[in-house]
Amino acid sequence: MITQHADAADALSRYDLEAIRAAYRRDGYVILDGIFDFENRLSLEELRVACQAAVERTRRGEWPHRRVVGKSFPPYDPISDDSWGVQHLLHPDLIVGGEGENGADKQDSIFARLYGSSPLLDIAAALLDTEPDKMQLELFNLLINPACHAFALPWHRDDVRADVSSEEEEARLSAPTYGVQWNAALYDDECLFICPGSHARLRTEAEKRANAAKAPPATKVLEGQGVLDAKWQVDPPNTLQVKLKAGQTAFYSQRVLHRASYLPSQIRATLHGCYGGIRADASLDSTDRASEQLAFAERARNVLQHNVEWMKEPSFGASLPPRLRPMWRNLLVMDAHAKGRQLGYSLENA
């Protein structure tokens, strides 16, 4: 019998981890092939079928946890019937009322299998300079095309607001970062735009202007119409459109300056997840560790603002694959240390 560690080692043997880490640290992102098809032989078609079932349920109004057109950031108040994301793919209730018991079980397992699979989890651990059992289970969502709107997210960093002073920006960027996020494309995806390297330096004047600008308003379009707004007037000169082919995965920093554009006529089913590195120990309550305090608050706010009370249930932890259970316990540690803190939301909707 092949052990879990052997599976992970085999999966990672195809990758140059040092080169991947170097590119990620330099640019704030890295694109990789082959994330889906090693452990458990997850196929694009299996994942597409499971995601389509979740999308259909959301569009029918049967799944309330969604990213709402007209709202770029949480809280996602239901101001529109249209959606650009399905939240909480690991939620045990997502499969209720689905396509039958057997299909539902398969749908439930495929998301958990992917989230805890090699090489996905192991590459994330390498980028965080830690081991998988020292990481924490966080968010796993699905980014989709709206049904009938062109919609865009503004230029932003995930937890650094546009109006920060240079001094605060420098302090935030100097603090450790305890998380990594990823987009795994099930279809070709050209929705993401970034400013490479902006995760590790102060913004340029052009980037500040872009960061302060509002996104174009959501507009209703007829089926088959519309053109992806691949260039905005405010885009900085160093803007890069991230072009993922089906089956590719982009790992990127929450601190890299980025935006996104969506069209109903261009199918999107991109799995969007994140992991954290566990640093939530009692020493973080020490006032002489200001940088660690900033890092902890950033990580906790990024996760807990997404209404994840359901993840704390013991029954949820017990339902997870064995490899994810230590990560789930680490999430509970972070949550316990966040009690009593006024974390608020990372960003505000315009």
C-alpha atoms as one frame of an Amber mdcrd trajectory, in Angstrom:
protein
   0.000   0.000   0.000   1.347   3.451  -0.938   1.378   5.824   2.006   0.023
   9.357   1.956   3.553  10.736   2.301   4.712   8.656  -0.654   1.791   9.942
  -2.733   2.734  13.513  -1.877   6.392  12.919  -2.672   5.499  11.370  -6.019
   3.195  14.267  -6.856   5.806  16.867  -5.942   8.609  15.122  -7.842   7.294
  16.628 -11.059   7.855  20.192  -9.835  10.898  22.359  -9.198   9.831  23.718
  -5.808  12.719  26.143  -5.508  11.901  27.706  -8.869   8.199  27.851  -7.931
   8.982  29.543  -4.607  11.346  32.012  -6.273   8.767  33.003  -8.880   6.020
  33.349  -6.269   8.159  35.502  -3.988   9.295  37.690  -6.875   6.015  38.131
  -8.771   3.322  37.355  -6.203   1.883  34.579  -8.357   2.846  31.400 -10.196
   0.918  29.240 -12.708   1.197  25.445 -12.620  -0.122  22.492 -14.603  -1.198
  19.083 -13.349  -2.776  19.998 -10.017  -5.943  17.958 -10.576  -4.830  14.685
 -12.034  -2.445  12.973  -9.638  -3.938  11.872  -6.342  -7.319  10.140  -6.739
  -7.093  10.812 -10.468  -9.449  13.774 -10.300 -10.541  14.692 -13.808 -11.681
  18.007 -15.241 -14.935  16.380 -16.318 -15.724  15.078 -12.806 -15.060  18.490
 -11.338 -17.100  20.229 -14.028 -20.098  18.007 -13.325 -19.892  18.609  -9.557
 -19.495  22.362 -10.032 -22.354  22.562 -12.523 -24.661  20.933  -9.976 -23.637
  23.554  -7.385 -24.097  26.388  -9.894 -27.552  25.193 -10.931 -28.660  24.933
  -7.348 -27.408  28.453  -6.665 -29.105  29.908  -9.745 -32.395  28.258  -8.712
 -32.196  30.117  -5.407 -31.693  26.940  -3.376 -28.216  27.848  -2.095 -28.017
  31.176  -0.222 -24.231  31.290   0.150 -23.186  33.137  -2.993 -21.209  36.082
  -4.248 -23.761  38.581  -5.472 -23.484  40.712  -8.603 -23.221  44.308  -7.388
 -21.160  43.349  -4.314 -17.425  42.893  -4.777 -16.617  42.029  -1.153 -18.361
  40.564   1.912 -20.936  40.884   3.274 -22.718  39.705   0.140 -26.176  41.179
   0.731 -28.732  39.716  -1.705 -29.207  42.900  -3.735 -29.348  40.935  -7.010
 -30.586  37.534  -8.150 -27.437  37.150 -10.246 -24.258  35.615  -8.847 -20.543
  35.578  -9.606 -19.573  32.930  -7.065 -20.768  29.932  -5.075 -19.562  29.980
  -1.470 -18.663  27.117   0.873 -18.120  24.100  -1.375 -17.249  22.021   1.700
 -20.523  22.871   3.474 -22.411  19.642   4.330 -25.751  21.205   3.358 -24.682
  22.044  -0.186 -25.484  18.517  -1.328 -28.991  18.428   0.226 -31.662  18.421
  -2.464 -29.090  17.772  -5.153 -29.071  15.112  -7.824 -29.836  12.121  -5.641
 -28.079  10.441  -2.772 -25.328   8.724  -4.737 -24.590  11.746  -6.899 -24.671
  13.971  -3.853 -22.179  11.809  -1.987 -19.831  11.899  -4.961 -20.193  15.665
  -5.287 -19.460  16.142  -1.611 -16.373  13.967  -1.686 -14.803  15.400  -4.812
 -14.496  18.897  -3.335 -12.992  17.642  -0.092 -10.729  15.277  -2.019  -9.402
  18.099  -4.164  -8.917  20.525  -1.272  -6.810  17.979   0.603  -5.046  16.427
  -2.397  -1.483  16.325  -3.606   0.152  18.208  -5.165  -2.236  21.123  -4.475
  -1.895  21.107  -0.708   1.819  20.315  -0.744   2.711  23.107  -3.157   0.762
  25.548  -0.991   2.703  24.285   2.034   5.970  24.823   0.175   4.962  28.399
  -0.649   4.195  28.973   3.043   7.433  27.260   4.168   5.554  24.851   6.401
   4.103  21.351   6.512   0.481  20.520   5.605  -0.436  19.500   9.161   0.751
  22.917  10.371  -1.592  24.708   7.978  -5.196  25.636   8.609  -8.283  24.776
   6.617  -9.863  27.940   5.287 -12.101  28.863   2.340 -13.118  26.873  -0.720
 -15.440  28.568  -3.195 -16.311  28.587  -6.896 -16.005  31.621  -9.175 -18.590
  31.582 -11.977 -19.828  33.725 -14.827 -22.945  35.771 -13.997 -26.122  34.647
 -15.749 -27.004  37.977 -17.347 -24.619  40.748 -16.231 -21.225  42.085 -17.141
 -19.569  42.614 -13.771 -16.157  43.641 -12.520 -14.215  43.773  -9.272 -12.114
  46.911  -8.703  -8.357  46.978  -8.271  -7.653  45.863  -4.708  -5.453  43.982
  -2.297  -7.445  41.543  -0.214  -6.768  43.092   3.188  -4.996  46.410   2.573
  -7.361  49.260   1.863  -6.759  51.739  -0.933  -6.575  54.798   1.347  -3.768
  53.603   3.649  -0.834  55.911   4.196   2.575  54.932   2.886   3.676  54.270
   6.462   0.773  51.909   7.146   1.183  50.231   3.772   4.844  49.575   4.522
   3.988  48.162   7.958   1.333  45.881   6.499   3.620  44.591   3.760   6.461
  44.068   6.236   4.313  41.823   8.438   4.501  38.087   7.734   1.868  36.679
   5.422   0.328  33.455   6.664  -1.800  32.467   3.713  -1.850  31.577   0.043
  -4.788  31.462  -2.343  -5.307  29.773  -5.676  -7.543  29.732  -8.743  -7.937
  26.342 -10.427  -9.584  26.780 -13.841 -11.984  24.119 -15.123 -12.414  26.105
 -18.356 -10.100  28.631 -19.998 -10.139  31.695 -17.754  -8.861  35.189 -18.542
 -10.808  37.086 -15.863  -7.950  37.914 -13.468  -5.620  40.919 -13.847  -2.668
  41.639 -11.558   0.282  43.967 -11.056   3.214  41.547 -10.658   5.460  42.237
  -7.691   3.001  44.599  -5.994   2.634  42.197  -3.054   6.094  43.079  -1.757
   6.500  46.816  -2.319   4.734  50.135  -1.995   2.332  50.960  -4.806   3.417
  53.210  -7.627   1.416  56.380  -8.259  -0.335  54.659 -11.171  -1.217  51.718
  -8.934  -2.577  54.049  -6.258  -4.856  55.707  -8.821  -6.079  52.327 -10.019
  -6.578  51.119  -6.437  -8.701  54.186  -5.621 -10.879  53.946  -8.746 -14.322
  52.358  -8.783 -15.055  49.420 -11.034 -17.511  49.906 -13.913 -21.077  49.315
 -12.712 -22.721  45.956 -13.367 -24.735  46.082 -16.572 -27.330  43.662 -17.875
 -26.443  42.197 -21.260 -28.296  40.000 -23.714 -27.262  36.391 -24.198 -24.148
  36.102 -26.332 -23.404  39.812 -26.191 -20.713  41.784 -24.462 -16.946  42.015
 -24.652 -14.603  41.341 -21.747 -13.266  44.720 -20.635  -9.685  43.540 -20.812
  -8.291  47.055 -20.518  -9.469  49.881 -18.298  -8.261  53.438 -18.722  -7.023
  53.396 -15.136  -5.015  50.160 -15.497  -1.364  50.639 -14.462   1.239  50.168
 -17.227   2.440  46.929 -15.588  -1.005  45.270 -15.682  -0.864  41.575 -16.570
  -3.896  39.585 -17.695  -3.599  36.107 -16.169  -4.578  33.641 -18.880  -5.292
  30.184 -17.511  -5.962  27.202 -19.727  -8.416  24.583 -18.479  -6.594  22.488
 -15.890  -4.097  25.170 -14.878  -3.862  26.661 -11.387  -2.625  30.107 -10.360
  -1.297  30.449  -6.817  -1.208  34.123  -5.813  -0.660  36.348  -2.836  -3.591
  38.088  -1.173  -1.399  41.192  -1.151  -0.830  41.420  -4.894  -2.857  44.245
  -6.478  -5.510  42.624  -8.680  -8.934  43.019 -10.290 -11.364  40.828 -12.238
 -13.899  41.063 -15.064 -16.821  38.734 -15.764 -19.174  38.172 -18.715 -22.256
  35.920 -18.867 -21.278  34.802 -22.379 -17.912  33.372 -21.254 -18.351  30.307
 -19.068 -16.322  30.412 -15.892 -15.991  27.653 -13.330 -12.799  28.351 -11.418
 -12.241  26.762  -8.037 -11.003  29.416  -5.616  -9.470  28.326  -2.336  -7.001
  29.360   0.300  -4.950  27.840   3.107  -3.342  29.475   6.117  -0.144  28.823
   8.003  -0.819  28.337  11.701   0.736  31.020  13.894  -2.175  31.569  16.287
  -0.464  30.749  19.568  -0.669  32.459  22.920   2.465  34.503  22.260   0.516
  36.570  19.728  -1.133  38.320  22.649   2.230  39.888  23.465   2.242  43.618
  22.733   5.891  43.554  21.621   5.028  41.511  18.535   3.212  44.174  16.528
   4.137  42.663  13.181   2.816  39.255  14.235  -0.358  40.884  15.526  -0.934
  42.541  12.148  -0.348  39.260  10.342  -2.698  37.344  12.624  -5.493  39.926
  12.323  -5.132  39.945   8.530  -5.426  36.164   8.286  -8.293  35.883  10.758
 -10.245  38.710   9.119  -9.741  37.248   5.632 -11.345  33.981   6.714 -13.822
  34.762   9.485 -15.556  37.586   7.575 -17.030  34.918   5.276 -19.569  33.558
   7.790 -17.860  30.267   8.567 -19.617  29.374  11.825 -20.689  26.071  10.261
 -17.051  25.019   9.935 -16.684  24.914  13.715 -19.163  22.061  14.153 -17.529
  18.810  15.368 -19.626  16.871  12.853 -18.029  18.862  10.035 -14.529  18.116
  11.282 -15.345  14.424  11.602 -16.633  14.337   8.018 -13.346  15.560   6.538
 -10.693  13.331   4.982  -7.992  12.434   7.543  -5.444  14.762   5.968  -7.692
  17.794   6.516  -8.589  17.128  10.160  -5.398  18.606  11.692  -5.936  21.652
   9.470  -9.512  21.960  10.715  -8.296  21.863  14.327  -5.796  24.600  13.491
  -8.659  26.734  12.162 -10.408  26.344  15.514  -7.229  27.530  17.262  -7.169
  30.674  15.144 -10.868  31.272  15.778 -10.381  30.908  19.536  -7.584  33.489
  19.520  -9.743  35.857  17.471 -12.540  35.876  20.075 -13.186  39.348  21.410
 -11.261  41.085  18.629 -13.142  43.571  16.466 -11.836  42.282  13.148 -14.490
  43.811  10.886 -14.304  43.379   7.108 -11.181  43.569   4.975 -12.581  45.932
   2.344 -15.692  48.015   1.691 -18.059  47.855  -1.237 -18.194  51.112  -3.180
